């Protein structure tokens, strides 16, 4: 019941395009942004593995910079 009320106050939207969806990123943006779990192993760093879901390139980089410096509410 509380989830329904919270969904009315704070609708679940895609973090990139702002469309209503149940996940943090809609299916369209997942395909567009190439969201996938990636693991890189290192031997010459202070850490062994680097785990990430998106490359900091193109649309992802542009969206994050707009969010950080242009005060955009969503990443679009």
N, CA, C and O atoms as CSV, one atom per row, in Angstrom:
chain,resi,resn,atom,element,x,y,z
A,1,UNK,N,N,0.826,-1.195,0.000
A,1,UNK,CA,C,0.000,0.000,0.000
A,1,UNK,C,C,0.872,1.262,0.000
A,1,UNK,O,O,0.612,2.213,-0.737
A,2,UNK,N,N,1.906,1.249,0.839
A,2,UNK,CA,C,2.802,2.398,0.905
A,2,UNK,C,C,3.525,2.622,-0.418
A,2,UNK,O,O,3.770,3.762,-0.815
A,3,UNK,N,N,3.863,1.528,-1.098
A,3,UNK,CA,C,4.529,1.646,-2.403
A,3,UNK,C,C,3.653,2.372,-3.416
A,3,UNK,O,O,4.152,3.179,-4.200
A,4,UNK,N,N,2.367,2.096,-3.407
A,4,UNK,CA,C,1.428,2.741,-4.333
A,4,UNK,C,C,1.357,4.245,-4.066
A,4,UNK,O,O,1.342,5.048,-4.999
A,5,UNK,N,N,1.313,4.615,-2.795
A,5,UNK,CA,C,1.253,6.026,-2.428
A,5,UNK,C,C,2.551,6.734,-2.838
A,5,UNK,O,O,2.518,7.838,-3.381
A,6,UNK,N,N,3.682,6.094,-2.576
A,6,UNK,CA,C,4.959,6.679,-2.959
A,6,UNK,C,C,5.085,6.812,-4.471
A,6,UNK,O,O,5.670,7.780,-4.957
A,7,UNK,N,N,4.541,5.849,-5.229
A,7,UNK,CA,C,4.562,5.933,-6.689
A,7,UNK,C,C,3.737,7.113,-7.194
A,7,UNK,O,O,4.054,7.687,-8.236
A,8,UNK,N,N,2.687,7.479,-6.472
A,8,UNK,CA,C,1.894,8.646,-6.856
A,8,UNK,C,C,2.656,9.943,-6.583
A,8,UNK,O,O,2.600,10.881,-7.378
A,9,UNK,N,N,3.356,9.989,-5.472
A,9,UNK,CA,C,4.104,11.188,-5.100
A,9,UNK,C,C,5.407,11.289,-5.898
A,9,UNK,O,O,5.741,12.344,-6.438
A,10,UNK,N,N,6.126,10.182,-5.958
A,10,UNK,CA,C,7.394,10.100,-6.680
A,10,UNK,C,C,7.280,9.015,-7.746
A,10,UNK,O,O,7.677,7.875,-7.504
A,11,UNK,N,N,6.746,9.348,-8.923
A,11,UNK,CA,C,6.550,8.315,-9.943
A,11,UNK,C,C,7.878,7.689,-10.370
A,11,UNK,O,O,8.883,8.387,-10.503
A,12,UNK,N,N,7.879,6.376,-10.584
A,12,UNK,CA,C,9.104,5.707,-11.033
A,12,UNK,C,C,9.385,6.054,-12.489
A,12,UNK,O,O,8.606,5.709,-13.378
A,13,UNK,N,N,10.493,6.732,-12.727
A,13,UNK,CA,C,10.842,7.154,-14.081
A,13,UNK,C,C,12.250,6.701,-14.436
A,13,UNK,O,O,13.072,6.406,-13.568
A,14,UNK,N,N,12.501,6.656,-15.725
A,14,UNK,CA,C,13.831,6.336,-16.236
A,14,UNK,C,C,14.776,7.487,-15.887
A,14,UNK,O,O,14.426,8.654,-16.064
A,15,UNK,N,N,15.951,7.165,-15.402
A,15,UNK,CA,C,16.911,8.180,-15.022
A,15,UNK,C,C,17.517,8.934,-16.188
A,15,UNK,O,O,18.140,9.976,-15.985
A,16,UNK,N,N,17.350,8.434,-17.412
A,16,UNK,CA,C,17.931,9.096,-18.574
A,16,UNK,C,C,16.906,9.860,-19.394
A,16,UNK,O,O,17.153,11.012,-19.752
A,17,UNK,N,N,15.759,9.254,-19.704
A,17,UNK,CA,C,14.801,9.928,-20.586
A,17,UNK,C,C,13.600,10.508,-19.843
A,17,UNK,O,O,12.890,11.351,-20.392
A,18,UNK,N,N,13.362,10.077,-18.618
A,18,UNK,CA,C,12.262,10.621,-17.836
A,18,UNK,C,C,10.922,9.964,-18.068
A,18,UNK,O,O,9.926,10.388,-17.482
A,19,UNK,N,N,10.864,8.931,-18.913
A,19,UNK,CA,C,9.613,8.213,-19.154
A,19,UNK,C,C,9.274,7.340,-17.953
A,19,UNK,O,O,10.162,6.885,-17.231
A,20,UNK,N,N,7.975,7.110,-17.746
A,20,UNK,CA,C,7.550,6.225,-16.668
A,20,UNK,C,C,8.001,4.801,-16.935
A,20,UNK,O,O,7.795,4.272,-18.027
A,21,UNK,N,N,8.613,4.184,-15.942
A,21,UNK,CA,C,9.020,2.789,-16.042
A,21,UNK,C,C,9.266,2.259,-14.634
A,21,UNK,O,O,9.379,3.040,-13.690
A,22,UNK,N,N,9.347,0.987,-14.491
A,22,UNK,CA,C,9.546,0.369,-13.181
A,22,UNK,C,C,11.009,0.251,-12.783
A,22,UNK,O,O,11.322,0.130,-11.599
A,23,UNK,N,N,11.914,0.286,-13.766
A,23,UNK,CA,C,13.340,0.142,-13.492
A,23,UNK,C,C,14.012,1.510,-13.483
A,23,UNK,O,O,13.380,2.517,-13.801
A,24,UNK,N,N,15.270,1.547,-13.125
A,24,UNK,CA,C,16.010,2.812,-13.097
A,24,UNK,C,C,16.348,3.309,-14.487
A,24,UNK,O,O,16.603,4.499,-14.668
A,25,UNK,N,N,16.356,2.412,-15.485
A,25,UNK,CA,C,16.552,2.782,-16.885
A,25,UNK,C,C,15.556,1.978,-17.719
A,25,UNK,O,O,15.431,0.765,-17.548
A,26,UNK,N,N,14.841,2.665,-18.631
A,26,UNK,CA,C,13.844,1.978,-19.458
A,26,UNK,C,C,14.540,1.102,-20.507
A,26,UNK,O,O,15.738,1.243,-20.752
A,27,UNK,N,N,13.773,0.202,-21.118
A,27,UNK,CA,C,14.320,-0.735,-22.113
A,27,UNK,C,C,14.946,-0.009,-23.307
A,27,UNK,O,O,15.986,-0.423,-23.819
A,28,UNK,N,N,14.306,1.073,-23.740
A,28,UNK,CA,C,14.824,1.828,-24.883
A,28,UNK,C,C,16.205,2.416,-24.575
A,28,UNK,O,O,17.113,2.357,-25.404
A,29,UNK,N,N,16.351,2.977,-23.384
A,29,UNK,CA,C,17.642,3.562,-23.000
A,29,UNK,C,C,18.690,2.484,-22.737
A,29,UNK,O,O,19.876,2.711,-22.979
A,30,UNK,N,N,18.280,1.327,-22.251
A,30,UNK,CA,C,19.235,0.231,-22.032
A,30,UNK,C,C,19.891,-0.141,-23.350
A,30,UNK,O,O,21.105,-0.339,-23.406
A,31,UNK,N,N,19.096,-0.238,-24.415
A,31,UNK,CA,C,19.653,-0.590,-25.724
A,31,UNK,C,C,20.480,0.559,-26.295
A,31,UNK,O,O,21.527,0.334,-26.902
A,32,UNK,N,N,20.010,1.788,-26.098
A,32,UNK,CA,C,20.704,2.947,-26.632
A,32,UNK,C,C,22.042,3.186,-25.924
A,32,UNK,O,O,23.023,3.568,-26.562
A,33,UNK,N,N,22.077,2.965,-24.623
A,33,UNK,CA,C,23.277,3.241,-23.833
A,33,UNK,C,C,24.202,2.044,-23.695
A,33,UNK,O,O,25.299,2.165,-23.149
A,34,UNK,N,N,23.770,0.889,-24.185
A,34,UNK,CA,C,24.572,-0.328,-24.096
A,34,UNK,C,C,24.902,-0.667,-22.635
A,34,UNK,O,O,26.068,-0.834,-22.276
A,35,UNK,N,N,23.872,-0.765,-21.810
A,35,UNK,CA,C,24.042,-1.092,-20.394
A,35,UNK,C,C,24.350,-2.576,-20.264
A,35,UNK,O,O,23.570,-3.422,-20.703
A,36,UNK,N,N,25.485,-2.884,-19.662
A,36,UNK,CA,C,25.907,-4.266,-19.484
A,36,UNK,C,C,26.963,-4.292,-18.387
A,36,UNK,O,O,27.753,-3.357,-18.259
A,37,UNK,N,N,26.978,-5.341,-17.611
A,37,UNK,CA,C,27.976,-5.489,-16.557
A,37,UNK,C,C,29.321,-5.827,-17.188
A,37,UNK,O,O,29.448,-6.802,-17.928
A,38,UNK,N,N,30.316,-5.009,-16.886
A,38,UNK,CA,C,31.648,-5.210,-17.448
A,38,UNK,C,C,32.653,-5.321,-16.314
A,38,UNK,O,O,32.543,-4.617,-15.310
A,39,UNK,N,N,33.629,-6.201,-16.471
A,39,UNK,CA,C,34.669,-6.400,-15.466
A,39,UNK,C,C,36.023,-6.361,-16.161
A,39,UNK,O,O,36.248,-7.069,-17.143
A,40,UNK,N,N,36.919,-5.534,-15.647
A,40,UNK,CA,C,38.286,-5.488,-16.155
A,40,UNK,C,C,39.224,-5.898,-15.036
A,40,UNK,O,O,39.088,-5.432,-13.905
A,41,UNK,N,N,40.158,-6.754,-15.340
A,41,UNK,CA,C,41.141,-7.198,-14.357
A,41,UNK,C,C,42.459,-6.464,-14.570
A,41,UNK,O,O,42.875,-6.214,-15.701
A,42,UNK,N,N,43.105,-6.124,-13.462
A,42,UNK,CA,C,44.377,-5.402,-13.509
A,42,UNK,C,C,45.414,-6.111,-12.654
A,42,UNK,O,O,45.084,-6.744,-11.651
A,43,UNK,N,N,46.662,-5.998,-13.058
A,43,UNK,CA,C,47.763,-6.539,-12.257
A,43,UNK,C,C,48.684,-5.431,-11.770
A,43,UNK,O,O,49.375,-5.600,-10.766
A,44,UNK,N,N,48.704,-4.294,-12.472
A,44,UNK,CA,C,49.653,-3.234,-12.146
A,44,UNK,C,C,49.012,-2.009,-11.483
A,44,UNK,O,O,49.582,-0.919,-11.519
A,45,UNK,N,N,47.846,-2.181,-10.886
A,45,UNK,CA,C,47.145,-1.078,-10.227
A,45,UNK,C,C,47.035,-1.363,-8.731
A,45,UNK,O,O,47.459,-2.413,-8.250
A,46,UNK,N,N,46.462,-0.412,-8.015
A,46,UNK,CA,C,46.228,-0.590,-6.577
A,46,UNK,C,C,45.002,-1.455,-6.303
A,46,UNK,O,O,44.705,-1.774,-5.152
A,47,UNK,N,N,44.304,-1.826,-7.348
A,47,UNK,CA,C,43.106,-2.658,-7.228
A,47,UNK,C,C,43.179,-3.771,-8.269
A,47,UNK,O,O,43.895,-3.660,-9.264
A,48,UNK,N,N,42.437,-4.835,-8.028
A,48,UNK,CA,C,42.480,-6.001,-8.913
A,48,UNK,C,C,41.437,-5.953,-10.022
A,48,UNK,O,O,41.697,-6.372,-11.150
A,49,UNK,N,N,40.241,-5.431,-9.687
A,49,UNK,CA,C,39.143,-5.436,-10.648
A,49,UNK,C,C,38.466,-4.086,-10.706
A,49,UNK,O,O,38.436,-3.335,-9.732
A,50,UNK,N,N,37.927,-3.801,-11.865
A,50,UNK,CA,C,37.129,-2.604,-12.098
A,50,UNK,C,C,35.798,-3.081,-12.668
A,50,UNK,O,O,35.760,-3.652,-13.758
A,51,UNK,N,N,34.712,-2.853,-11.944
A,51,UNK,CA,C,33.387,-3.319,-12.353
A,51,UNK,C,C,32.512,-2.102,-12.645
A,51,UNK,O,O,32.419,-1.187,-11.827
A,52,UNK,N,N,31.868,-2.095,-13.817
A,52,UNK,CA,C,31.000,-0.989,-14.193
A,52,UNK,C,C,29.912,-1.483,-15.134
A,52,UNK,O,O,30.018,-2.568,-15.705
A,53,UNK,N,N,28.857,-0.672,-15.292
A,53,UNK,CA,C,27.743,-1.092,-16.143
A,53,UNK,C,C,27.621,-0.267,-17.418
A,53,UNK,O,O,26.950,-0.691,-18.359
A,54,UNK,N,N,28.264,0.918,-17.471
A,54,UNK,CA,C,28.216,1.755,-18.666
A,54,UNK,C,C,29.581,2.375,-18.911
A,54,UNK,O,O,30.289,2.723,-17.966
A,55,UNK,N,N,29.947,2.512,-20.166
A,55,UNK,CA,C,31.173,3.215,-20.526
A,55,UNK,C,C,30.951,4.711,-20.375
A,55,UNK,O,O,29.882,5.221,-20.708
A,56,UNK,N,N,31.952,5.410,-19.878
A,56,UNK,CA,C,31.873,6.864,-19.725
A,56,UNK,C,C,32.225,7.508,-21.062
A,56,UNK,O,O,33.257,8.164,-21.204
A,57,UNK,N,N,31.342,7.303,-22.038
A,57,UNK,CA,C,31.535,7.809,-23.397
A,57,UNK,C,C,30.203,8.309,-23.922
A,57,UNK,O,O,29.147,7.969,-23.388
A,58,UNK,N,N,30.255,9.102,-24.950
A,58,UNK,CA,C,29.104,9.582,-25.726
A,58,UNK,C,C,27.942,10.041,-24.865
A,58,UNK,O,O,28.093,10.984,-24.087
A,59,UNK,N,N,26.778,9.396,-24.984
A,59,UNK,CA,C,25.554,9.844,-24.319
A,59,UNK,C,C,25.663,9.796,-22.800
A,59,UNK,O,O,25.131,10.675,-22.121
A,60,UNK,N,N,26.328,8.808,-22.263
A,60,UNK,CA,C,26.468,8.693,-20.813
A,60,UNK,C,C,27.293,9.858,-20.275
A,60,UNK,O,O,26.906,10.496,-19.296
A,61,UNK,N,N,28.420,10.134,-20.909
A,61,UNK,CA,C,29.288,11.239,-20.477
A,61,UNK,C,C,28.551,12.574,-20.581
A,61,UNK,O,O,28.580,13.375,-19.647
A,62,UNK,N,N,27.896,12.811,-21.710
A,62,UNK,CA,C,27.159,14.054,-21.921
A,62,UNK,C,C,26.063,14.227,-20.877
A,62,UNK,O,O,25.892,15.315,-20.327
A,63,UNK,N,N,25.328,13.167,-20.606
A,63,UNK,CA,C,24.240,13.228,-19.636
A,63,UNK,C,C,24.745,13.515,-18.232
A,63,UNK,O,O,24.150,14.319,-17.515
A,64,UNK,N,N,25.823,12.876,-17.832
A,64,UNK,CA,C,26.368,13.091,-16.490
A,64,UNK,C,C,26.909,14.511,-16.351
A,64,UNK,O,O,26.715,15.146,-15.314
A,65,UNK,N,N,27.580,15.010,-17.371
A,65,UNK,CA,C,28.084,16.382,-17.309
A,65,UNK,C,C,26.953,17.400,-17.244
A,65,UNK,O,O,27.060,18.389,-16.518
A,66,UNK,N,N,25.871,17.178,-17.987
A,66,UNK,CA,C,24.704,18.063,-17.905
A,66,UNK,C,C,24.097,18.013,-16.505
A,66,UNK,O,O,23.712,19.043,-15.952
A,67,UNK,N,N,24.014,16.830,-15.946
A,67,UNK,CA,C,23.456,16.669,-14.603
A,67,UNK,C,C,24.313,17.400,-13.568
A,67,UNK,O,O,23.784,18.078,-12.687
A,68,UNK,N,N,25.625,17.261,-13.676
A,68,UNK,CA,C,26.524,17.857,-12.692
A,68,UNK,C,C,26.625,19.379,-12.820
A,68,UNK,O,O,26.577,20.092,-11.818
A,69,UNK,N,N,26.764,19.870,-14.045
A,69,UNK,CA,C,27.113,21.275,-14.223
A,69,UNK,C,C,25.982,22.165,-14.732
A,69,UNK,O,O,26.042,23.380,-14.546
A,70,UNK,N,N,24.962,21.606,-15.362
A,70,UNK,CA,C,23.852,22.405,-15.863
A,70,UNK,C,C,22.606,22.287,-14.994
A,70,UNK,O,O,21.545,22.802,-15.348
A,71,UNK,N,N,22.735,21.610,-13.859
A,71,UNK,CA,C,21.654,21.439,-12.880
A,71,UNK,C,C,20.404,20.797,-13.482
A,71,UNK,O,O,19.281,21.166,-13.138
A,72,UNK,N,N,20.609,19.833,-14.382
A,72,UNK,CA,C,19.487,19.089,-14.949
A,72,UNK,C,C,18.985,18.095,-13.902
A,72,UNK,O,O,19.785,17.453,-13.223
A,73,UNK,N,N,17.680,17.968,-13.772
A,73,UNK,CA,C,17.099,17.070,-12.786
A,73,UNK,C,C,17.250,15.624,-13.215
A,73,UNK,O,O,17.516,14.753,-12.386
A,74,UNK,N,N,17.082,15.360,-14.507
A,74,UNK,CA,C,17.294,14.010,-15.019
A,74,UNK,C,C,18.500,14.050,-15.939
A,74,UNK,O,O,18.953,15.133,-16.312
A,75,UNK,N,N,19.018,12.918,-16.305
A,75,UNK,CA,C,20.263,12.828,-17.038
A,75,UNK,C,C,20.168,13.199,-18.506
A,75,UNK,O,O,21.199,13.281,-19.173
A,76,UNK,N,N,18.977,13.426,-19.036
A,76,UNK,CA,C,18.811,13.675,-20.467
A,76,UNK,C,C,19.460,14.987,-20.851
A,76,UNK,O,O,19.427,15.373,-22.019
